């Protein structure tokens, strides 16, 4: 199986960075490092599992964006 490279839009990277701050600020985590580890685990989950999830066919009206997508 070929290696899949996951690229994140700058908006997604910004959101994930803000998520670390938000989780710490709202006291979901008591330590900054714990919130950072949580978001890192989230990213690792996406990177690892994106190739495992079965793709779905794209609706005809969105086919110009690609023939498959993952939800």
C-alpha positions in Angstrom: 0.0 0.0 0.0 1.3 3.4 -0.9 2.0 6.0 1.7 -0.7 8.7 2.0 0.4 12.2 2.8 -2.1 14.3 4.6 -1.9 18.0 4.0 -3.8 20.5 6.1 -5.1 23.8 4.9 -3.6 26.8 6.8 -7.1 27.4 8.3 -7.1 23.9 9.8 -3.6 24.3 11.2 -4.7 27.7 12.7 -7.9 26.1 14.2 -5.9 23.2 15.7 -3.5 25.7 17.3 -6.4 27.7 18.7 -8.0 24.5 20.0 -5.0 23.9 22.2 -5.4 27.3 23.8 -9.2 26.9 24.1 -9.0 23.5 25.8 -6.5 24.9 28.3 -8.4 28.2 28.8 -11.8 26.4 29.4 -10.0 24.1 31.9 -10.6 20.9 30.0 -6.9 20.2 30.7 -5.0 21.5 33.7 -1.7 21.7 31.9 -0.8 23.3 28.6 1.3 20.3 27.6 -1.7 18.0 28.2 -3.9 20.0 25.8 -1.1 20.0 23.3 -0.7 16.3 23.6 -4.4 15.8 23.1 -4.4 17.8 19.8 -1.3 16.0 18.7 -3.1 12.7 19.3 -6.0 13.9 17.3 -3.7 14.8 14.3 -2.0 11.4 14.6 -5.4 9.7 14.6 -6.4 11.5 11.4 -3.0 10.8 9.7 -3.1 7.1 10.6 -6.8 6.3 10.0 -7.5 8.3 6.9 -6.3 5.5 4.7 -8.4 2.9 6.6 -11.8 4.6 6.3 -13.7 3.5 3.2 -14.1 6.3 0.7 -17.4 7.3 -0.7 -18.3 8.3 -4.3 -18.6 12.0 -4.7 -22.0 13.3 -5.8 -22.3 14.2 -9.5 -22.6 18.0 -8.8 -19.3 18.0 -7.0 -17.3 15.6 -9.2 -14.9 18.4 -10.3 -13.5 18.2 -6.7 -12.6 14.6 -7.0 -14.2 11.2 -7.5 -13.9 10.0 -3.8 -14.2 11.6 -0.4 -14.0 10.5 3.2 -16.5 11.6 5.8 
